[in-house]
Amino acid sequence: MSGFVLWYTIFTFLLIAFLFMLWEEKRWLYYMAAGSCLGFLIDFLSFSWGYYTYPDFYTFPILGIPFSMTLAEGFSVAITIWLYERLHRLIKKK
């Protein structure tokens, strides 16, 4: 499987999970935005200091950081917080 197909499969999965969470409650949008900003900052610093580079199949680079990567990091932050809250509620019930 090529890197392009793998990346956009993962991105699509994260997007669908995030859209499900948004359908449930709109506050996840703030977590996603904060996660995207923080992820962009960390990626930009790492990229500018030469720690890593991105392949060409990522789309819409902003200052060398792919926009799809920044969005995926925001989705991941929101999904992680959502999972933590769900698991915490389940543990409290039992």
C-alpha positions as CSV (number, residue, x, y, z in Angstrom):
1,M,0.0,0.0,0.0
2,S,1.4,3.4,-0.9
3,G,2.0,6.1,1.6
4,F,-0.6,8.3,0.0
5,V,-3.4,5.7,0.3
6,L,-2.4,4.8,3.9
7,W,-2.3,8.4,5.1
8,Y,-5.6,9.4,3.6
9,T,-7.2,6.2,4.9
10,I,-6.1,7.1,8.4
11,F,-7.1,10.7,7.9
12,T,-10.6,9.6,6.7
13,F,-11.0,7.4,9.7
14,L,-10.1,10.2,12.1
15,L,-12.4,12.6,10.3
16,I,-15.4,10.3,10.5
17,A,-14.7,9.7,14.2
18,F,-14.5,13.5,14.8
19,L,-17.7,14.2,12.8
20,F,-19.5,11.6,14.9
21,M,-18.3,13.4,18.0
22,L,-19.4,16.8,16.6
23,W,-22.8,15.4,15.9
24,E,-23.0,14.5,19.6
25,E,-21.7,17.8,21.0
26,K,-20.2,20.9,19.4
27,R,-17.6,21.6,22.1
28,W,-15.2,19.1,20.5
29,L,-14.5,21.7,17.8
30,Y,-12.6,23.8,20.4
31,Y,-10.5,20.8,21.4
32,M,-9.8,20.1,17.8
33,A,-8.8,23.7,17.1
34,A,-6.5,23.8,20.2
35,G,-4.9,20.5,19.3
36,S,-4.3,21.6,15.7
37,C,-2.7,24.9,16.8
38,L,-0.4,23.1,19.3
39,G,0.4,20.3,16.8
40,F,1.3,22.9,14.2
41,L,3.6,24.7,16.6
42,I,5.4,21.6,17.6
43,D,5.6,20.3,14.0
44,F,6.8,23.7,12.8
45,L,9.6,23.9,15.4
46,S,10.7,20.3,14.6
47,F,10.5,20.8,10.9
48,S,12.4,24.1,11.0
49,W,15.2,22.6,13.2
50,G,15.6,19.8,10.7
51,Y,14.4,16.9,12.9
52,Y,12.1,15.6,10.1
53,T,10.6,16.2,6.7
54,Y,7.3,15.3,5.1
55,P,6.9,13.3,1.9
56,D,5.4,14.9,-1.2
57,F,1.9,13.3,-0.9
58,Y,0.7,15.5,1.9
59,T,-1.4,18.3,0.5
60,F,-1.4,22.1,1.1
61,P,1.8,22.7,3.0
62,I,1.7,25.8,5.3
63,L,5.3,26.9,6.2
64,G,6.4,23.3,5.3
65,I,3.8,21.6,7.5
66,P,1.0,19.8,5.7
67,F,-2.5,21.0,6.5
68,S,-3.9,17.5,6.6
69,M,-1.3,16.6,9.2
70,T,-2.3,19.6,11.3
71,L,-6.0,18.7,11.1
72,A,-5.3,15.0,11.9
73,E,-3.4,16.1,15.1
74,G,-6.4,18.2,16.1
75,F,-8.8,15.3,15.5
76,S,-6.5,13.0,17.5
77,V,-6.5,15.4,20.5
78,A,-10.3,15.7,20.5
79,I,-10.8,12.0,20.1
80,T,-8.3,11.3,23.0
81,I,-10.2,13.7,25.3
82,W,-13.5,12.2,24.3
83,L,-12.3,8.6,25.0
84,Y,-10.9,9.7,28.3
85,E,-14.2,11.2,29.4
86,R,-16.1,8.2,28.2
87,L,-13.9,5.7,30.0
88,H,-13.9,7.9,33.2
89,R,-17.8,7.9,33.2
90,L,-17.9,4.1,32.6
91,I,-15.4,3.5,35.5
92,K,-17.4,5.8,37.8
93,K,-20.6,3.9,37.1
94,K,-19.1,0.6,38.1
